[in-house]
Amino acid sequence: MSTYFLFIGTTELMLIAGIALLLFGGKKLPEMMRGMGRGISEFKKGAKEVTEPFEEVKKDIDDVIKE
């Protein structure tokens, strides 16, 4: 039984992680992953800021339709 992440199996993920460890080293890899996590977090915040006004409009439209 293997887990799939974006159609990549466990073996492939382990191979990619091993190659990344060899290329960047044990000290640099956690720092890179931390930066990637922060980038994803900022992206989610930005996406939420963009979609909030549309959610309010949708709520108002739903209220009008119910009446």
Buried (B, 14 or more C-beta within 10 A) or exposed (E): EEEEEEEEEEEEBEEEEEEBEEEBEEEEBEEEEEEEEEEEEEEEEEEEEEEEEEEEEEEEEEEEEEE
